[in-house]
Amino acid sequence: MCRDSTGLLERWAGELARALPAGARLLAAGNGGSAAQAQHLTAELVGRYRRERPPFSAIALHAETSSVTAIGNDYGYDHVFARQVAAHGRPGDVALFLSTSGRSDNLLSAAAAAREHGLRAWALTGPAPNPLADACDEALCIDADTGATVQEVHLVAVHLLCEAFDEALDRDTAATPRSPGTGRAAARVRRTAAAPPAGAADGRPLPAVPVTGRTP
């Protein structure tokens, strides 16, 4: 895997390093041990891998327990991820699905939903060929005899992806340094400073500052 797939992981990391700082998000899902691996990845992105850096939006869909149980009860377990992808996903987001077999129906439905809604769909699976790899835009398929070994190698892949992501962020920052006072947060500060709310000087209460949402 390290010999044959490092280039793919580095390319994925580069795409994430461009997409996530721009406001995109990563949606990840799996079943059983693969769910734990998916949640491991999202934790590294929202928290950090090795060094301090900004947090990035990453959601482990299986960890949304109320949504999972409600969707499973009302629509069937095959839809527990697809419906969340349709709800949360936007064009430019990335969906990553982990499966040792590559044959889980709920992940196949989620991959179809991701592509329908304009997300890039990636997969970490066991041996190829398998339906999930075929349903996604790209896949890293581990040619191992047991599911346990596939999951062990998936953990290595997750850590390599996180390391390459941090390195890609460093390269992008070095290539396009941002001066103080740039970016969306600073722009909101400038807009607020440029138009102070009426009533601030005459004792009337200040109006609430609207919270800007994520543009679809």
Phi and psi in degrees as a GROMACS rama.xvg file:
@    title "Ramachandran Plot"
@    xaxis  label "Phi"
@    yaxis  label "Psi"
@TYPE xy
-63.2834  -35.5919  CYS-2
-74.7294  -43.1008  ARG-3
-95.057  -21.1758  ASP-4
-119.44  -0.608639  SER-5
-60.1776  -38.3614  THR-6
-61.5301  -39.9886  GLY-7
-64.9857  -45.5292  LEU-8
-63.8477  -37.8042  LEU-9
-66.0539  -37.4618  GLU-10
-68.5893  -42.4135  ARG-11
-59.0865  -43.7535  TRP-12
-61.4902  -41.0462  ALA-13
-63.3054  -39.9848  GLY-14
-66.3942  -40.6323  GLU-15
-64.8412  -38.7054  LEU-16
-66.6095  -23.9551  ALA-17
-87.3627  -36.7978  ARG-18
-79.6533  -48.0085  ALA-19
-65.9329  -44.2968  LEU-20
-63.2787  -21.3506  PRO-21
-85.7085  0.189294  ALA-22
109.553  -2.02816  GLY-23
-74.4086  170.784  ALA-24
-135.461  159.92  ARG-25
-104.768  128.429  LEU-26
-108.833  126.103  LEU-27
-127.762  148.33  ALA-28
-156.396  154.996  ALA-29
-168.469  176.429  GLY-30
-118.922  140.551  ASN-31
62.412  -128.187  GLY-32
-61.0951  -32.3532  GLY-33
-68.7452  -28.5159  SER-34
-63.7725  -42.1913  ALA-35
-62.3891  -38.8458  ALA-36
-66.1783  -41.4241  GLN-37
-63.0344  -42.3946  ALA-38
-69.6098  -31.4414  GLN-39
-58.8847  -45.443  HIS-40
-63.9905  -46.8041  LEU-41
-64.1448  -34.3379  THR-42
-64.3349  -37.6768  ALA-43
-66.4957  -31.7952  GLU-44
-81.5083  -41.6059  LEU-45
-72.7441  -38.4943  VAL-46
-87.8535  -108.132  GLY-47
-161.235  162.006  ARG-48
-93.1955  -74.0146  TYR-49
-118.176  -34.8911  ARG-50
-123.152  164.826  ARG-51
-70.6414  134.641  GLU-52
-162.887  168.626  ARG-53
-63.3061  153.959  PRO-54
-77.7345  151.344  PRO-55
-128.51  151.385  PHE-56
-74.0865  119.808  SER-57
-150.043  129.285  ALA-58
-124.292  128.15  ILE-59
-90.0366  107.145  ALA-60
-63.8486  -35.1496  LEU-61
-67.6912  -20.1107  HIS-62
-80.6326  -7.8111  ALA-63
-82.2472  77.8172  GLU-64
-63.1802  -39.7603  THR-65
-67.1985  -40.4929  SER-66
-65.1977  -44.6187  SER-67
-60.0282  -46.7242  VAL-68
-72.4858  -35.6147  THR-69
-66.6294  -47.0406  ALA-70
-65.1836  -43.398  ILE-71
-60.3009  -39.5463  GLY-72
-71.3745  -40.8294  ASN-73
-88.978  -31.3314  ASP-74
-120.398  -16.3125  TYR-75
106.2  149.703  GLY-76
-65.5378  -23.8616  TYR-77
-64.6359  -15.5266  ASP-78
-105.66  3.25556  HIS-79
-64.7074  -28.9151  VAL-80
-97.6629  -38.165  PHE-81
-60.5269  -41.5796  ALA-82
-67.5872  -34.8287  ARG-83
-70.5123  -37.7996  GLN-84
-60.477  -43.7828  VAL-85
-64.0684  -33.7039  ALA-86
-76.6642  -45.3361  ALA-87
-96.2944  -26.4549  HIS-88
-76.735  143.569  GLY-89
-132.354  153.887  ARG-90
-53.4626  133.3  PRO-91
99.3561  -18.0144  GLY-92
-72.2428  168.714  ASP-93
-123.768  135.951  VAL-94
-114.848  130.469  ALA-95
-122.339  123.014  LEU-96
-115.896  132.105  PHE-97
-114.737  131.651  LEU-98
-158.169  130.528  SER-99
-71.6561  -32.9688  THR-100
-92.6507  -32.0338  SER-101
74.5896  20.3265  GLY-102
-129.149  13.8907  ARG-103
-73.7463  123.99  SER-104
-63.0898  -35.5505  ASP-105
-68.7036  -29.9169  ASN-106
-77.5443  -35.3356  LEU-107
-63.4499  -40.9745  LEU-108
-64.9169  -38.8406  SER-109
-67.2521  -38.0927  ALA-110
-64.4364  -40.4277  ALA-111
-63.8967  -41.0883  ALA-112
-65.1689  -39.0112  ALA-113
-61.1159  -47.386  ALA-114
-69.0795  -33.7865  ARG-115
-64.6486  -33.4454  GLU-116
-99.3538  12.1175  HIS-117
84.2361  19.0447  GLY-118
-90.1859  152.546  LEU-119
-79.6748  130.765  ARG-120
-112.881  121.066  ALA-121
-120.123  157.696  TRP-122
-139.668  143.058  ALA-123
-112.275  118.074  LEU-124
-133.712  -179.705  THR-125
-83.1314  -153.32  GLY-126
-57.6985  143.414  PRO-127
-92.7564  156.177  ALA-128
-79.381  154.762  PRO-129
-154.086  157.21  ASN-130
-62.4321  -36.0361  PRO-131
-68.0603  -41.3066  LEU-132
-60.3256  -39.9101  ALA-133
-69.5262  -29.6627  ASP-134
-80.6551  -16.0532  ALA-135
-100.217  165.018  CYS-136
-67.7374  -39.2676  ASP-137
-147.852  155.797  GLU-138
-148.38  145.553  ALA-139
-107.383  112.274  LEU-140
-108.268  124.691  CYS-141
-95.9048  118.927  ILE-142
-87.5243  81.7495  ASP-143
-128.438  157.437  ALA-144
-80.7664  -23.7341  ASP-145
-128.097  153.449  THR-146
-62.2388  -34.8206  GLY-147
-62.1732  -42.872  ALA-148
-66.6393  -38.7655  THR-149
-58.6093  -45.0701  VAL-150
-65.2241  -37.0791  GLN-151
-62.7844  -41.7844  GLU-152
-72.2953  -32.7024  VAL-153
-60.1146  -37.6094  HIS-154
-63.1739  -41.7137  LEU-155
-60.0438  -43.7218  VAL-156
-62.2199  -40.6974  ALA-157
-61.1108  -44.4421  VAL-158
-68.4957  -38.4195  HIS-159
-63.6703  -39.4887  LEU-160
-63.269  -42.6585  LEU-161
-64.976  -42.1428  CYS-162
-65.2145  -44.2569  GLU-163
-66.4696  -33.2551  ALA-164
-62.3784  -47.8025  PHE-165
-61.9905  -39.8871  ASP-166
-66.1558  -38.5052  GLU-167
-66.2982  -38.1024  ALA-168
-60.2088  -43.7744  LEU-169
-61.4313  -42.6982  ASP-170
-64.1442  -43.57  ARG-171
-65.3598  -38.4497  ASP-172
-66.4529  -40.9521  THR-173
-67.6316  -34.6454  ALA-174
-76.0087  -34.2289  ALA-175
-131.049  72.9369  THR-176
-62.327  139.008  PRO-177
-103.235  128.43  ARG-178
-75.6087  157.327  SER-179
-58.3824  141.577  PRO-180
89.6334  13.9447  GLY-181
-111.006  165.596  THR-182
102.277  172.784  GLY-183
-67.4348  -41.315  ARG-184
-63.659  -44.4444  ALA-185
-65.1782  -35.8373  ALA-186
-63.3211  -38.7533  ALA-187
-64.828  -39.5748  ARG-188
-62.6158  -43.1503  VAL-189
-64.3908  -40.3644  ARG-190
-63.3898  -41.2216  ARG-191
-65.4921  -42.6239  THR-192
-67.9687  -32.2992  ALA-193
-74.0034  -23.6255  ALA-194
-131.493  75.7327  ALA-195
-62.5744  139.604  PRO-196
-66.2074  140.011  PRO-197
-64.3963  146.997  ALA-198
96.8338  -7.60384  GLY-199
-66.425  -29.7551  ALA-200
-98.339  -7.46088  ALA-201
-112.779  14.7226  ASP-202
89.6339  -8.53045  GLY-203
-74.683  151.582  ARG-204
-64.8529  145.635  PRO-205
-72.5413  141.682  LEU-206
-70.839  153.064  PRO-207
-66.6734  142.105  ALA-208
-82.2339  122.484  VAL-209
-65.6517  145.13  PRO-210
-91.1293  123.074  VAL-211
-79.8591  131.801  THR-212
-93.2651  178.318  GLY-213
-82.5636  124.408  ARG-214
-70.1154  129.263  THR-215
